[in-house]
Amino acid sequence: MPKKTTIIYKTKKKHPLKIKEATAIYTADKLDIAHTRACDCGPTHINCLTAKEWLKSQLGVWQFFYEKRDIRDKTLHPATFPINLVKKCIELFTHKGELVVDPFVGSGTTLIAANDLGRNAVGFDLNEKYSALCNQRLDGLLNLYNTKQIAVRDDAINIDQYSEPDSISLLVTSPPYANLLNRQRKNKSRRGSERNNEQFLKVEQYSQNERDLGTMPIEEYQQEMAQIYKRLLPLLKPKGHCIINVPDMWWDNRRITIHIAVVEALRSVGYELRNTIIWDRTNIVNRIGIFGWPSNYITMGVTFEYLLDFWRPPVIQPINI
């Protein structure tokens, strides 16, 4: 089992999740974590859902609501997805007891969802603060299924040092969006006085680590995603799924198609794209400003994002990159 180090938190009473310092979490050894089914489903079933639950998931446009445990404070993390979103992905593509891995775990939403659903899970992140935040959010949660959820501070390129081949049932994540957060916020989609809010002119970036995908231009980002997921593919079970949540964005009046870059990256190393799902965010977006009127039509990236569903095909035939 990997050596576990002591986690030290220094918090402010006024803001209990304002983490200022924490030690590293694990060393790079194979993790002692289960990855086999703990249910009575048939051998050909890809999940534990009933037919009625399955039917609800077949629509290609999904909506979600945030809950109290979700992190909405951008000073803690600049980009989070709802717990209910990742829970739906986990329910669709895993069985109880199986292993879920998030290569860019951020604030730990995937780990919380896995705990709720009785799945084992490991999340990786470069940022020490986020690894500590994950563990703090997990502290005190009821573990009704005797499963483990572990946060590891390490580069996603090293995940194959922690997991065995054919052990992961689901890869699910919302990765950094190339260098598109690594700039001052202008709040062009906000109305009136709301534009000059606490985010205005701030750089809301994960880190300035040179290995952080969020510092890379889109071309370099695509190459790095390919290299990371090339090493992850043998860890994924045959026909195991990989869900990547990304938006497209605008930069200097040019649409940056992050979802296309991700599709090309993963296809180039052997993944097969199975589904494209739209995360419709209109029910949680308020007071959108008039952007581009009257001369430049631009669809607002804040109102929808992509959920790209890949799998590991039964026979891997990657293209060398």
C-alpha positions as CSV (number, residue, x, y, z in Angstrom):
1,M,0.0,0.0,0.0
2,P,1.4,3.5,-0.8
3,K,2.8,5.5,2.1
4,K,0.4,8.1,3.4
5,T,1.6,11.4,4.7
6,T,0.0,13.6,7.3
7,I,-2.3,16.3,5.9
8,I,-2.0,19.7,7.5
9,Y,-4.7,22.2,7.0
10,K,-4.6,25.9,7.9
11,T,-8.1,27.4,7.6
12,K,-9.9,30.6,8.4
13,K,-13.0,30.3,10.6
14,K,-14.7,32.8,8.3
15,H,-14.3,30.5,5.3
16,P,-13.8,26.8,6.4
17,L,-12.7,25.7,2.9
18,K,-10.1,28.4,2.4
19,I,-7.1,26.1,2.4
20,K,-3.7,27.9,2.8
21,E,-1.3,25.0,3.1
22,A,-1.3,21.2,3.0
23,T,1.3,18.4,2.6
24,A,1.5,16.0,-0.3
25,I,-0.9,13.0,-0.1
26,Y,0.6,9.8,-1.6
27,T,3.9,8.5,-3.0
28,A,4.0,6.9,-6.5
29,D,3.3,3.3,-5.8
30,K,0.4,1.1,-6.9
31,L,-2.7,2.0,-4.9
32,D,-4.4,-0.5,-2.7
33,I,-7.9,0.0,-4.0
34,A,-10.6,-2.4,-5.2
35,H,-11.9,-2.4,-8.8
36,T,-14.2,-5.4,-9.1
37,R,-18.0,-5.5,-9.2
38,A,-19.9,-5.7,-5.9
39,C,-23.4,-6.2,-7.4
40,D,-25.4,-9.1,-8.9
41,C,-25.9,-7.7,-12.4
42,G,-25.6,-9.9,-15.4
43,P,-22.2,-10.3,-17.0
44,T,-23.1,-8.3,-20.1
45,H,-24.7,-5.4,-18.2
46,I,-22.7,-2.1,-18.4
47,N,-24.3,-0.7,-15.2
48,C,-26.7,-1.3,-12.4
49,L,-29.6,0.8,-13.8
50,T,-33.1,-0.4,-14.3
51,A,-34.8,-0.1,-17.7
52,K,-36.7,3.0,-16.6
53,E,-33.5,4.7,-15.3
54,W,-31.7,3.8,-18.6
55,L,-34.5,5.3,-20.6
56,K,-34.1,8.7,-18.9
57,S,-30.4,8.8,-19.8
58,Q,-30.9,8.2,-23.6
59,L,-31.7,11.8,-24.3
60,G,-28.7,13.6,-25.8
61,V,-29.2,16.8,-23.9
62,W,-28.8,16.8,-20.1
63,Q,-29.6,19.4,-17.4
64,F,-28.5,19.5,-13.8
65,F,-29.0,21.5,-10.7
66,Y,-26.3,22.3,-8.1
67,E,-26.7,21.1,-4.5
68,K,-25.4,22.5,-1.2
69,R,-22.2,20.4,-1.4
70,D,-21.2,21.8,-4.7
71,I,-18.4,24.4,-4.8
72,R,-19.5,27.6,-6.5
73,D,-16.8,29.8,-5.0
74,K,-14.2,30.5,-7.8
75,T,-11.6,31.5,-5.3
76,L,-11.5,27.8,-4.3
77,H,-11.6,26.5,-7.8
78,P,-12.2,28.4,-11.1
79,A,-14.2,25.6,-12.9
80,T,-16.3,23.0,-11.3
81,F,-19.1,20.7,-12.5
82,P,-22.2,19.6,-10.5
83,I,-22.0,16.5,-8.4
84,N,-25.2,15.3,-10.1
85,L,-23.5,15.5,-13.5
86,V,-20.7,13.1,-12.6
87,K,-23.0,10.9,-10.7
88,K,-25.0,10.3,-13.8
89,C,-21.9,9.4,-15.7
90,I,-20.8,7.0,-13.0
91,E,-24.2,5.4,-12.9
92,L,-24.3,4.9,-16.6
93,F,-20.9,3.3,-17.1
94,T,-19.9,1.5,-13.9
95,H,-21.2,-1.1,-11.4
96,K,-21.0,-0.8,-7.6
97,G,-17.5,-1.6,-6.4
98,E,-15.7,-0.7,-9.6
99,L,-13.0,1.9,-10.1
100,V,-13.5,5.4,-11.3
101,V,-10.5,7.7,-12.1
102,D,-10.4,11.4,-12.6
103,P,-7.1,12.5,-14.1
104,F,-7.8,16.2,-13.3
105,V,-9.8,16.0,-10.1
106,G,-9.7,19.6,-9.1
107,S,-12.0,20.2,-6.2
108,G,-12.9,16.5,-5.8
109,T,-16.5,16.4,-7.2
110,T,-15.9,13.0,-8.8
111,L,-14.7,11.5,-5.5
112,I,-17.8,12.7,-3.7
113,A,-20.1,11.3,-6.4
114,A,-18.2,7.9,-6.2
115,N,-18.6,7.8,-2.5
116,D,-22.4,8.4,-2.8
117,L,-22.8,5.6,-5.3
118,G,-20.5,3.0,-3.8
119,R,-17.7,3.2,-6.3
120,N,-14.0,3.2,-5.6
121,A,-12.3,6.3,-7.0
122,V,-8.9,8.0,-7.4
123,G,-8.4,11.6,-8.4
124,F,-5.2,13.2,-9.6
125,D,-4.2,16.8,-9.6
126,L,-0.9,18.8,-9.9
127,N,-2.0,21.4,-7.4
128,E,-1.4,20.6,-3.8
129,K,-4.1,22.9,-2.7
130,Y,-6.7,21.0,-4.7
131,S,-5.6,17.6,-3.3
132,A,-6.0,18.9,0.2
133,L,-9.4,20.4,-0.7
134,C,-10.5,17.0,-2.0
135,N,-9.6,15.3,1.3
136,Q,-11.2,18.0,3.3
137,R,-14.5,17.6,1.4
138,L,-14.4,13.8,1.8
139,D,-13.8,14.1,5.6
140,G,-17.0,13.3,7.5
141,L,-18.9,11.8,4.6
142,L,-20.7,8.6,5.4
143,N,-19.1,5.6,3.7
144,L,-22.1,3.2,3.4
145,Y,-20.5,0.9,0.8
146,N,-17.0,0.2,2.3
147,T,-15.3,1.9,-0.7
148,K,-12.3,4.1,-1.0
149,Q,-11.9,7.5,-2.5
150,I,-8.3,8.8,-2.8
151,A,-6.8,12.2,-3.8
152,V,-3.3,12.0,-5.3
153,R,-1.1,15.0,-6.0
154,D,0.7,14.1,-9.2
155,D,0.8,14.8,-12.9
156,A,-1.8,12.9,-14.9
157,I,1.0,11.6,-17.2
158,N,2.1,9.4,-14.2
159,I,-1.2,7.7,-13.5
160,D,0.0,4.4,-15.0
161,Q,2.4,4.2,-12.0
162,Y,-0.6,3.9,-9.6
163,S,-3.1,1.6,-11.4
164,E,-2.9,-1.9,-13.0
165,P,-3.8,-2.6,-16.6
166,D,-7.6,-3.3,-17.2
167,S,-8.5,-2.1,-13.8
168,I,-10.4,1.2,-14.5
169,S,-14.0,1.0,-15.4
170,L,-14.5,4.8,-16.1
171,L,-12.3,7.8,-16.7
172,V,-14.3,10.9,-16.1
173,T,-13.1,14.5,-15.8
174,S,-13.3,18.1,-16.8
175,P,-9.8,19.0,-17.8
176,P,-8.2,22.5,-17.9
177,Y,-9.3,24.4,-21.0
178,A,-5.9,25.0,-22.7
179,N,-4.7,28.6,-21.8
180,L,-8.1,30.1,-22.2
181,L,-8.5,30.8,-18.4
182,N,-5.0,32.2,-18.2
183,R,-6.0,35.8,-19.0
184,Q,-7.8,38.6,-17.3
185,R,-11.6,38.2,-17.0
186,K,-13.5,41.0,-18.9
187,N,-17.0,39.7,-18.0
188,K,-18.3,40.5,-21.5
189,S,-21.3,38.2,-20.9
190,R,-22.4,40.1,-17.8
191,R,-24.9,42.9,-17.7
192,G,-24.4,46.5,-16.5
193,S,-23.0,46.8,-13.0
194,E,-22.6,43.0,-12.7
195,R,-19.6,43.2,-15.1
196,N,-17.5,44.9,-12.5
197,N,-17.7,42.1,-10.0
198,E,-15.1,40.3,-7.9
199,Q,-13.9,38.4,-11.0
200,F,-13.3,41.4,-13.2
201,L,-9.8,41.7,-14.5
202,K,-8.6,38.7,-12.5
203,V,-6.8,35.7,-13.9
204,E,-8.7,32.7,-12.7
205,Q,-6.2,30.0,-13.5
206,Y,-5.5,26.6,-11.8
207,S,-1.8,27.3,-11.5
208,Q,1.2,28.6,-13.4
209,N,3.0,25.2,-13.3
210,E,4.5,24.6,-16.8
211,R,3.0,21.1,-16.7
212,D,-0.5,22.6,-16.2
213,L,-2.5,22.1,-19.3
214,G,-4.2,25.4,-18.5
215,T,-1.0,27.3,-19.5
216,M,-0.7,25.6,-22.9
217,P,-1.8,27.0,-26.3
218,I,-4.5,24.8,-28.0
219,E,-2.0,23.0,-30.3
220,E,0.3,22.0,-27.5
221,Y,-2.7,21.2,-25.3
222,Q,-4.0,18.7,-27.9
223,Q,-0.7,17.0,-28.1
224,E,-0.4,16.7,-24.3
225,M,-3.9,15.3,-23.9
226,A,-3.0,12.7,-26.5
227,Q,0.1,11.7,-24.6
228,I,-1.8,11.5,-21.2
229,Y,-4.7,9.5,-22.6
230,K,-2.4,7.2,-24.6
231,R,-0.9,6.0,-21.3
232,L,-4.3,5.8,-19.7
233,L,-5.8,3.6,-22.4
234,P,-4.2,0.2,-21.3
235,L,-5.5,0.9,-17.7
236,L,-9.1,1.1,-18.9
237,K,-11.0,-2.1,-19.2
238,P,-12.0,-3.2,-22.7
239,K,-15.2,-1.3,-23.5
240,G,-14.7,0.9,-20.5
241,H,-15.8,4.4,-21.0
242,C,-14.1,7.8,-20.9
243,I,-16.1,11.0,-20.4
244,I,-14.5,14.4,-20.9
245,N,-16.4,17.6,-20.2
246,V,-15.3,20.6,-22.2
247,P,-16.7,23.8,-23.6
248,D,-15.7,25.7,-26.7
249,M,-14.5,29.3,-26.1
250,W,-13.9,32.6,-27.9
251,W,-10.5,34.2,-28.1
252,D,-9.8,37.4,-30.0
253,N,-13.0,37.0,-32.0
254,R,-12.1,33.4,-33.0
255,R,-13.9,30.3,-31.8
256,I,-11.5,27.9,-30.1
257,T,-13.0,24.4,-30.7
258,I,-11.6,22.6,-27.6
259,H,-14.0,19.7,-28.1
260,I,-12.7,19.0,-31.6
261,A,-9.1,19.1,-30.3
262,V,-10.0,16.6,-27.6
263,V,-11.8,14.3,-30.0
264,E,-8.8,14.3,-32.4
265,A,-6.3,13.8,-29.5
266,L,-8.1,10.7,-28.2
267,R,-8.9,9.2,-31.5
268,S,-5.2,9.5,-32.5
269,V,-4.2,7.1,-29.6
270,G,-6.9,4.5,-30.0
271,Y,-10.1,5.7,-28.3
272,E,-13.4,5.5,-30.1
273,L,-15.9,8.3,-29.8
274,R,-19.3,6.8,-28.9
275,N,-21.6,9.7,-28.1
276,T,-21.6,13.5,-27.9
277,I,-23.9,14.8,-25.1
278,I,-24.8,18.4,-24.6
279,W,-24.8,19.7,-21.1
280,D,-27.6,22.4,-21.3
281,R,-26.7,24.9,-18.6
282,T,-29.5,27.4,-19.3
283,N,-31.3,26.5,-16.2
284,I,-28.4,27.5,-14.0
285,V,-27.2,30.6,-15.9
286,N,-28.7,33.9,-14.9
287,R,-28.7,37.4,-16.4
288,I,-26.6,36.9,-19.5
289,G,-25.5,40.1,-21.1
290,I,-25.9,41.1,-24.8
291,F,-22.8,39.8,-26.4
292,G,-21.9,40.7,-30.0
293,W,-25.1,42.7,-30.8
294,P,-25.8,44.1,-33.3
295,S,-23.0,43.1,-35.7
296,N,-21.5,39.8,-34.5
297,Y,-23.5,36.7,-33.7
298,I,-21.9,34.6,-31.0
299,T,-23.4,31.7,-29.1
300,M,-22.7,32.0,-25.5
301,G,-20.3,29.3,-24.2
302,V,-21.6,29.6,-20.7
303,T,-25.0,28.2,-21.8
304,F,-23.8,24.7,-22.9
305,E,-20.8,22.4,-22.7
306,Y,-19.9,19.0,-24.3
307,L,-19.8,15.7,-22.6
308,L,-17.6,13.6,-25.0
309,D,-18.2,9.8,-24.5
310,F,-15.3,7.6,-25.7
311,W,-14.6,4.0,-24.9
312,R,-11.6,1.6,-25.2
313,P,-12.5,-0.6,-28.2
314,P,-12.1,-4.4,-27.8
315,V,-9.0,-4.2,-30.0
316,I,-6.7,-1.2,-29.5
317,Q,-5.2,0.2,-32.7
318,P,-3.6,3.5,-31.8
319,I,-1.9,5.8,-34.3
320,N,1.6,6.7,-33.2
321,I,2.0,10.4,-32.3
